[in-house]
């Protein structure tokens, strides 16, 4: 069975919410407060540091969580609608740098 496509912010948020099962009290060992750090998903171009991933070209990913919401600082959880995977990115100046895929949202949260 194929996974549903994620074409809108609502689609992406639905994927995150389904994995969380409405449990926003979960946090990572890094102390992330989901109530504060989950954001309205938005697309962003990320610097790609993996030469074999799409030829090293920038990646268009959805930001779903910001470690420090409203700033260009800290870690991000991003979602790739093509591979249906979550991963980490980090801010450098105003451009996020993709750090790698970790599979599910919860797996990625634990890797922060």
C-alpha atoms as one frame of an Amber mdcrd trajectory, in Angstrom:
protein
   0.000   0.000   0.000   1.420   3.391  -0.944   1.608   6.283   1.476  -0.680
   9.275   0.874   0.955  12.215  -0.818   1.673  15.374   1.156   0.973  18.337
  -1.074  -0.237  20.895   1.453   0.690  22.076   4.939  -2.508  20.447   6.204
  -1.466  17.093   4.659   1.943  17.267   6.359   0.469  18.277   9.722  -1.985
  15.368   9.461   0.956  12.951   9.062   2.679  14.382  12.167  -0.547  14.390
  14.194  -1.327  10.772  13.240   2.085   9.646  14.451   1.746  11.571  17.715
  -1.770  10.282  18.304  -2.702  13.581  19.931  -0.013  13.136  22.601   1.726
  16.520  22.740   3.265  15.906  26.136   6.048  13.807  24.574   9.450  15.401
  24.514  12.928  14.444  23.454  16.024  13.982  25.564  16.909  17.387  24.159
  13.969  18.906  26.086  11.786  19.837  23.109   8.291  20.972  24.142   5.997
  19.864  21.297   3.252  22.324  22.211   5.711  25.175  21.697   7.927  23.811
  18.928   5.502  22.249  16.430   4.781  24.835  13.778   2.464  25.231  10.828
   4.404  23.262   8.184   6.100  25.364   5.544   8.319  24.513   2.604  11.906
  25.645   2.554  14.969  25.012   0.403  17.697  23.273   2.409  21.371  23.103
   1.634  22.178  19.490   0.758  25.471  18.219   2.177  25.082  14.716   0.700
  26.577  14.544  -2.829  24.777  11.265  -3.643  21.359  12.519  -2.541  19.770
  14.148  -5.596  23.228  14.973  -6.902  23.901  17.326  -4.004  21.272  19.789
  -5.261  19.242  21.784  -2.704  16.309  19.924  -1.177  12.784  21.298  -0.921
  11.508  20.060   2.453   8.719  20.888   4.891   9.739  22.323   8.260   7.391
  20.848  10.892   9.240  21.639  14.130  11.611  24.413  15.176  13.737  24.037
  18.299  13.481  27.806  18.809  10.297  28.873  16.986  10.343  32.198  15.189
  14.137  32.438  15.018  16.794  31.220  12.611  18.545  29.264  15.341  18.642
  25.643  16.459  17.547  22.334  15.010  14.591  21.690  12.721  12.601  18.587
  11.963  11.879  18.461   8.250   9.710  16.198   6.089  10.344  15.024   2.533
   7.057  14.489   0.729   8.726  12.349  -1.964  10.342   9.771   0.343   7.859
  10.225   3.192  10.727  10.518   5.687  11.488  12.929   8.487  14.957  14.267
   9.113  16.985  16.919  10.861  18.232  20.238   9.600  19.962  23.137  11.334
  19.943  26.845  10.676  23.048  28.506   9.292  22.348  32.172   8.758  18.978
  32.153   6.966  19.356  28.819   5.135  18.699  25.447   6.752  21.312  22.744
   6.204  19.978  19.210   5.855  21.673  16.802   8.311  20.040  13.475   7.428
  16.915  11.342   7.419  15.832   9.392  10.514  12.567   7.847   9.295   9.572
   8.669  11.464   8.813  11.903  13.264   9.334  10.295  16.681  12.638   8.699
  15.641  13.824  12.070  14.404  12.698  13.785  17.608  14.730  11.303  19.645
  17.825  12.025  17.513  17.791  15.739  18.352
